[in-house]
Amino acid sequence: MHPTSTKPLNFAVACSENRVIGRGGKLPWHIPEDLAHFHRVTAGQTVVLGRICYETWPRVREDGRVPVVITRNRTLARPGVHIAGTVDEAVAIAQTLPGEIIICGGQRIYEELLPRADRIYLTLVHAEVPGDTWFPEWRHLTWRESDRRESCDANFRYTFSTLDRVR
């Protein structure tokens, strides 16, 4: 990689048709296949996430993930956990760490970084669900779908897509 080049910013997100990603600090659904997919996509990578996402993801440091947590709370610093005060500082730290950069939420971080996103690993849950946190509207941007797989469980139909930004 050229010293002045930067690693792409990849997003990993599951959202409903009405863009809900959370309710009360938790996922608004329990879809084991999506959780397994999310853990596969993020394994061995640098994950950038906000404090709430960090605190609600007990397995964040498993499978070789290196978390960069965006928070003003420096007491969350642990060996192998990087703390950043801003989204830009988090991205700068992530650029120096191994693996891909995967943005894992929450809402404000997705909103700030969506204009810079290169890829979205999207699980689209085909339902309208109530919630209090949303993924920003992404469909107005130009994407090329490089991978797609339909699936379902007893409660939901959902689509796993990989969307690559067309610039």
C-alpha positions as CSV (number, residue, x, y, z in Angstrom):
1,M,0.0,0.0,0.0
2,H,1.3,3.4,-0.9
3,P,2.2,5.4,2.3
4,T,-0.3,8.2,1.4
5,S,-3.1,5.8,0.5
6,T,-5.8,5.1,2.9
7,K,-7.7,1.9,3.6
8,P,-11.3,1.7,2.5
9,L,-14.1,2.4,5.0
10,N,-16.4,-0.6,5.2
11,F,-19.7,-0.6,7.1
12,A,-21.4,-3.6,8.7
13,V,-25.0,-3.1,9.6
14,A,-28.3,-4.8,9.9
15,C,-31.3,-2.6,9.4
16,S,-35.0,-2.9,8.8
17,E,-36.8,-1.5,5.7
18,N,-37.6,1.6,7.7
19,R,-33.8,1.9,8.5
20,V,-34.2,1.0,12.3
21,I,-31.0,-0.5,13.8
22,G,-31.8,-0.3,17.5
23,R,-34.3,0.0,20.3
24,G,-33.4,0.7,23.9
25,G,-29.7,0.1,23.3
26,K,-30.3,-3.3,21.7
27,L,-31.0,-4.9,18.4
28,P,-34.7,-4.8,17.7
29,W,-34.6,-8.5,16.6
30,H,-32.8,-11.7,17.3
31,I,-31.5,-13.3,14.1
32,P,-28.8,-15.9,14.8
33,E,-27.8,-16.2,11.2
34,D,-27.2,-12.4,11.0
35,L,-25.1,-12.4,14.2
36,A,-23.0,-15.2,12.8
37,H,-22.6,-13.3,9.5
38,F,-21.6,-10.1,11.4
39,H,-19.0,-12.0,13.5
40,R,-17.6,-13.5,10.3
41,V,-17.4,-10.2,8.5
42,T,-15.7,-8.5,11.4
43,A,-13.3,-11.3,12.6
44,G,-9.7,-10.3,12.4
45,Q,-10.5,-6.7,11.4
46,T,-10.3,-3.3,13.0
47,V,-13.8,-2.3,14.2
48,V,-14.8,1.3,14.8
49,L,-17.7,1.7,17.0
50,G,-19.3,4.0,19.6
51,R,-19.4,3.5,23.3
52,I,-22.9,1.9,23.5
53,C,-22.1,-0.6,20.7
54,Y,-18.8,-1.4,22.5
55,E,-20.5,-1.9,25.8
56,T,-23.3,-4.1,24.3
57,W,-20.9,-6.3,22.3
58,P,-19.2,-8.7,24.8
59,R,-17.4,-10.6,22.0
60,V,-15.9,-7.5,20.4
61,R,-12.3,-8.6,21.2
62,E,-12.7,-12.2,20.2
63,D,-11.7,-13.6,16.8
64,G,-8.8,-11.1,16.4
65,R,-10.9,-8.0,16.3
66,V,-9.2,-4.7,17.3
67,P,-11.8,-2.2,18.6
68,V,-11.5,1.6,18.2
69,V,-14.1,3.0,20.5
70,I,-15.3,6.6,20.0
71,T,-16.0,8.0,23.4
72,R,-14.9,10.8,25.8
73,N,-14.7,8.2,28.5
74,R,-11.0,7.3,28.7
75,T,-11.7,4.8,31.5
76,L,-12.9,2.3,28.8
77,A,-9.3,1.9,27.6
78,R,-8.0,-1.7,28.0
79,P,-5.1,-3.5,26.5
80,G,-6.0,-4.0,22.8
81,V,-8.8,-1.4,22.9
82,H,-8.1,2.0,21.3
83,I,-10.0,5.1,22.5
84,A,-10.7,8.0,20.2
85,G,-12.5,11.3,21.1
86,T,-13.9,11.9,17.6
87,V,-14.9,10.0,14.5
88,D,-11.9,11.5,12.6
89,E,-9.5,10.5,15.3
90,A,-11.0,6.9,15.3
91,V,-10.5,6.6,11.5
92,A,-6.9,7.9,11.8
93,I,-6.1,5.3,14.5
94,A,-7.9,2.6,12.5
95,Q,-5.7,3.4,9.4
96,T,-2.6,2.4,11.4
97,L,-4.0,-0.9,12.6
98,P,-4.1,-4.3,10.9
99,G,-6.9,-5.6,8.7
100,E,-9.8,-3.9,7.1
101,I,-11.6,-1.1,8.8
102,I,-15.2,-2.0,9.6
103,I,-17.6,0.7,10.9
104,C,-20.0,-1.0,13.3
105,G,-22.2,1.9,14.5
106,G,-24.1,3.4,16.1
107,Q,-26.3,5.9,14.4
108,R,-24.2,9.1,14.8
109,I,-21.0,7.3,13.6
110,Y,-22.8,5.8,10.6
111,E,-24.2,9.3,9.8
112,E,-20.8,11.0,10.0
113,L,-19.0,8.4,7.9
114,L,-21.6,7.4,5.3
115,P,-20.3,10.0,2.8
116,R,-16.9,8.3,3.1
117,A,-18.1,4.7,2.9
118,D,-16.6,2.4,0.3
119,R,-18.6,-0.7,1.1
120,I,-21.6,-1.8,3.1
121,Y,-22.0,-5.3,4.4
122,L,-25.8,-4.9,4.7
123,T,-28.3,-7.2,6.2
124,L,-31.7,-5.8,5.2
125,V,-34.5,-7.1,7.4
126,H,-37.7,-7.1,5.4
127,A,-39.9,-5.6,8.0
128,E,-40.9,-2.3,9.4
129,V,-40.0,-2.3,13.1
130,P,-40.3,0.3,15.9
131,G,-37.0,1.7,17.1
132,D,-35.1,4.7,18.4
133,T,-31.9,4.5,16.3
134,W,-31.6,4.4,12.6
135,F,-29.1,3.8,9.8
136,P,-28.8,6.8,7.5
137,E,-30.5,6.7,4.1
138,W,-28.0,5.1,1.8
139,R,-30.1,4.3,-1.3
140,H,-29.7,7.8,-2.9
141,L,-25.9,7.0,-3.3
142,T,-24.7,4.9,-6.2
143,W,-23.8,1.3,-5.2
144,R,-23.0,-1.8,-7.1
145,E,-24.2,-5.0,-5.4
146,S,-21.3,-7.5,-5.6
147,D,-22.9,-10.2,-3.5
148,R,-26.5,-11.1,-2.5
149,R,-28.1,-13.9,-0.5
150,E,-31.7,-14.2,0.6
151,S,-32.6,-16.0,3.8
152,C,-35.2,-16.2,6.6
153,D,-36.0,-17.5,10.0
154,A,-39.2,-18.1,11.8
155,N,-39.8,-14.4,12.3
156,F,-38.2,-12.5,9.4
157,R,-37.1,-12.5,5.8
158,Y,-33.8,-10.8,5.2
159,T,-31.2,-10.2,2.5
160,F,-27.4,-10.2,3.0
161,S,-25.9,-7.8,0.4
162,T,-22.4,-6.4,-0.2
163,L,-22.7,-3.0,-1.7
164,D,-19.6,-1.3,-3.3
165,R,-19.6,2.4,-3.7
166,V,-19.5,3.6,-7.3
167,R,-17.6,7.0,-7.4
